[in-house]
Amino acid sequence: MFQSLSDKLQATLGKFKKRGKLTEKDLDEGLREVRLALLEADVNYKVVKQFVNTVKERSLGAEVMESLTPGQHVVKIVNEELTSLMGQTQSKINISPNPPTVILMSGLQGAGKTTTSGKLALVLKKQQKSPLLVACDIYRPAAIKQLEVLGKQLDIPVFSMGDKTSPIDIAKAAIQHAKKNGNDVVILDTAGRLHIDEEMMDEIVGIHDATNPHEVLLVLDAMTGQDAVNVAKTFNEALDLTGVILTKLDGDARGGAALSIRAVTDKPIKYVAMGEKLDQLEPFHPDRMASRILGMGDVLSLIDKAVAVIDENKAKELEQKLREQSFTLDDYLEQIDQMRSMGPMEDLLSMLPGVNKKALQGINVSEKDIAHIEAIIRSMTLKERVNPDIINSSRRKRIALGSGTSVNDVNKLLKQFKDMKKMMKQFTQMGKGMKRKGGFGLPFMP
């Protein structure tokens, strides 16, 4: 995500940080590279011009130029301006005090609107809402069926009236259905349309006027860059959008859409889709995204991911085991499963500040690797899992044969486990030392 832009900005700002003193000429040279990086990332040229001018104006202030660390100040200013560019703070879904909350989903054909409607319904369901998905796309073959399949997978009801009823009548009937059945959120999945198709645009305006939605969200493909911004302007003129959901952001190496939309349309990005799985829709945090682009990490999002998948009682139990050095291979396997459910290892480590992205390339643990680890541990006896030290050469051969792996694979796993226990012991001792000194104990994140 944003790989190309991120690499260029980090390289340019890294030069600033190495300088003990900054002149206006140094600043102009560096900001020229920043300007080029943003333009190559397909950021709107007017947005780039305003951004660079603001950064320069702030950086020429006495506080920066006379500072002992002017480069660090410039980086801080760029971070703040990137955050401001993307909307400053997180923008949440507007929930009506008088249910149901009506959310109108709009977008071009192929942007992923139906899948995103399902993902959003799942997000709201996890927030203790009772969403109703509504099939208003009567044109695309199997669109209604797709939404019904999604609803079944997510255990969320879907309202449909076939493909012979007008979308406006379907939307109005769905709201009445929601009121009778206790659904406090109605998500209207409308047909994808081309922004040059006046008839289809008139139809969605008709749905909007008939339902008076609390949220009008535009689903955009982040990888279309500047074109996504143009689409947002067109839809905003017709519907007065309340927000945007960007899909395919995990594959967007440039970042033009995410950095331009707020500035051009004055509409916030509310959610971003970070993968194809139905649980991969995340709230958009401008400050966290700016930090990630500049290589400063995103620890808060990492914590959010951990909290979502890690059971609090199990985490306490694990901490106790680590303190008592009673951590077993079964515990190790459980931790691998939990880490796997948080997403690719490369993505998780990239959220840590100061981690070199190039060093992370190729470190991903594949499903095949995890299957091998699981097979090896499952081929051990209960005693061997609790106390791996008793595993001699003959036992290793038996475990390798039983798991369909090699003795070398078994040796590798046992070494990894031993190294991890050693590292955890050091962390535990550091935590005790800090507590004795009146500091903070180190929290354990499995």
Protein Blocks (a to p, Z undefined) as FASTA:
>chain_A
ZZlmmmmmmmmmmmmmmpmbdcfklmmmmmmmmmmmmmmnopafklmmmmmmmmmmmmmp
mklmmpmblmlmmmmmmmmmmmmmnnopacdddddfbdcdddddeddehilmmmmmmmmm
mmmmmnopacddddfbfkbghklmmmmmmmmmnopacddebjkbcfklmmmmmmmmmmmn
opabdcdddddddfklmklmmmmmmmmmmnopabdcddddfklmmmmmmmmmmmmmmnop
abdcdehklmmmnommmmmmmmmnopacfbdcfbjbfklcccddfklmmmmmnonojfkl
mmmmmmmmmcfklmmmmmmmmmnopacfklmmmmmmmmmmnopfklmmmmpghiafklmg
opaccfklmmmmmmmmmmpcfklmmmmmlmcfklmmmmmmmnopafklmmmmmmmmmmmm
mmmmmmmmmmmmmmmnopacddddZZ
